[in-house]
Amino acid sequence: MHGVFDIVGPVMIGPSSSHTAGAVRLGLMARKILGETVVKAEINLHGSFAQTYRGHGTDKALIAGILGFSPEDERIRDALTLAQEQGIDYSFQTVNLDDAHPNTAVIYLVGVTGRVARVRGASVGGGNILITNIDGYSVELTGQYPALITIHRDRPGVITQVTQILSRYEVNIAFMRVSRQNRGETAMMIMELDDQPADDVVEECREVYEVENAFTIPAI
């Protein structure tokens, strides 16, 4: 069973939902993960993205998302020029990645305060995306739901404390994934939620002893 969106695709600027609308959403998600204005962007393109990114406007779309534009924004056509005018240092390279979706981008961003983020994701069709890696942590993030992300020490009880906070505020978890690089070290937990959590929820999560940081990403 397919809905109208699956048949006709999203409202967007550009020739391809995968190469344009999905690319905008990838750039926008990377910006949301960084959490601040971008001053530098290094973008590696794999597969079909690498082969056709200029002809299909994928380069413009990715930069448009990094600038904070939505897929239907008419400024997408001028995104590269607008980025230059804002002083954003951006570059594109083509790469070959193992076991990667053909529309994959690896986006490395530097923010105005020096904060950095490395985001790997794919445009999987119909304007939909899947983020598979954030700063070296394996994730599954679609952008279809608001998300709460915690960076915490991999200790017993941390996940329980965070989920109890959400329960007290009656915030329901739609999907959850925890990723760690090594046992007992730093871990990342991503919870896609039915509703955007209030600031009080995030602040309480940050107060959990083993939580180093907690932040939200709105649905896009």
Rosetta blueprint (number, residue, H / E / L):
1 M L
2 H L
3 G L
4 V H
5 F H
6 D H
7 I H
8 V H
9 G L
10 P L
11 V L
12 M L
13 I L
14 G L
15 P L
16 S L
17 S H
18 S H
19 H H
20 T H
21 A H
22 G H
23 A H
24 V H
25 R H
26 L H
27 G H
28 L H
29 M H
30 A H
31 R H
32 K H
33 I H
34 L H
35 G L
36 E L
37 T L
38 V E
39 V E
40 K E
41 A E
42 E E
43 I E
44 N E
45 L E
46 H E
47 G E
48 S H
49 F H
50 A H
51 Q H
52 T H
53 Y L
54 R L
55 G L
56 H L
57 G L
58 T H
59 D H
60 K H
61 A H
62 L H
63 I H
64 A H
65 G H
66 I H
67 L H
68 G L
69 F L
70 S L
71 P L
72 E L
73 D L
74 E H
75 R H
76 I H
77 R H
78 D H
79 A H
80 L H
81 T H
82 L H
83 A H
84 Q H
85 E H
86 Q L
87 G L
88 I L
89 D E
90 Y E
91 S E
92 F E
93 Q E
94 T E
95 V E
96 N L
97 L L
98 D L
99 D L
100 A L
101 H L
102 P L
103 N E
104 T E
105 A E
106 V E
107 I E
108 Y E
109 L E
110 V E
111 G E
112 V L
113 T L
114 G L
115 R L
116 V E
117 A E
118 R E
119 V E
120 R E
121 G E
122 A E
123 S E
124 V E
125 G E
126 G L
127 G L
128 N E
129 I E
130 L E
131 I E
132 T E
133 N E
134 I E
135 D L
136 G L
137 Y E
138 S E
139 V E
140 E E
141 L E
142 T L
143 G L
144 Q L
145 Y L
146 P L
147 A E
148 L E
149 I E
150 T E
151 I E
152 H E
153 R E
154 D L
155 R L
156 P L
157 G L
158 V H
159 I H
160 T H
161 Q H
162 V H
163 T H
164 Q H
165 I H
166 L H
167 S H
168 R H
169 Y L
170 E L
171 V L
172 N L
173 I E
174 A E
175 F E
176 M E
177 R E
178 V E
179 S E
180 R E
181 Q L
182 N L
183 R L
184 G L
185 E L
186 T E
187 A E
188 M E
189 M E
190 I E
191 M E
192 E E
193 L E
194 D L
195 D L
196 Q L
197 P L
198 A L
199 D H
200 D H
201 V H
202 V H
203 E H
204 E H
205 C H
206 R H
207 E H
208 V L
209 Y L
210 E L
211 V E
212 E E
213 N E
214 A E
215 F E
216 T E
217 I E
218 P L
219 A L
220 I L
